[in-house]
Amino acid sequence: MKVFRVTGEIRKPNLKTHFRKEVIAVKPEHAVEKVYTELGSKHRVKRFHIKITGVDEISPQEIEDPLIRKMVAGEEGFGGKS
């Protein structure tokens, strides 16, 4: 699995805010779908109100989200012992 940083903005009639979200996905397209799903669920935002401006794959050293950092660190250590 790879870690992607998705950036963009939410444009609603009374709200315009920028966001940066880190997600674990296989491909950039999957990362974008995950962001649409999470923002729609948590913030009640429709897809047409979300504008994605960038999707970048990041290295484990660049991860800012502590939960994702811990998950990635766990994956690297997994599978080494039999």
N, C-alpha and C positions, 0 to 999 in steps of 0.2 A: 504494500500500500504506500501511497505517496501523500505528502501533505501539501495543500494548496492554500494560498492566501487570496481570497476574493475581495475586491474592493468595489465600491459603488456608492450609490445614493438612493435614498427613499424620497420620492416626490409625491406628496399628497397635497391637496389644496391648502391646508393650513400648516404644513410641515415639510421641511426640506432638511434632511440630515445625511451626513456621510457615514459610511460604515466600512469596517475592515474585519473580515471573519476568516478564521483558519479552520479548514475542514480536512478530514482524511478521505481520500477517494482514489479510484484507479485512474481515471482520466479527468481532464479539465471540465468536460461536459457534465460529468457526474458531480463534480464539486459545485458547479453553478446550480444544478438541480437541487442539491442539498441545501444551498443557501436560500433559494426560493422557498423551499419547503419550511425551513426553520424560521425565516422571517415572517412568512405567512401565518405560521402557527403561533409564534410567540407574540408578534406585534400586530396581528390582524391586518396585514398589508397584502393587497392584491398584486399579482405578478406584473401587471402593467404600470404599477407605481414604483417598481424597483428597476433601477438602471445599473447594470453591471459595467464597470469601467475597466476592470482588469482581473486576470486570473494568472497567478504566478506560482510555479512549483518552488517550494522552499526547502532548504536543507534542515536537518534536525537541530543544528546550532541556531537557526534563525527563528525557531518556534517560540512565540510569546505566550500562548495559552498553556497554563500549567497542566491542565487535564490532558491535552493532546500531547504535550511533551512527555508526560508520564506514560501514556499509552504507547508512544513510539519507542521509548526507552525499553518498555516491556517486550515489544515485538523483537527488538534487536537481541535481547538476551534469551528469547524463547527458541527452543529447538536445538540448542547446543548440546544438551545432555541426553543420554539414552537410558 
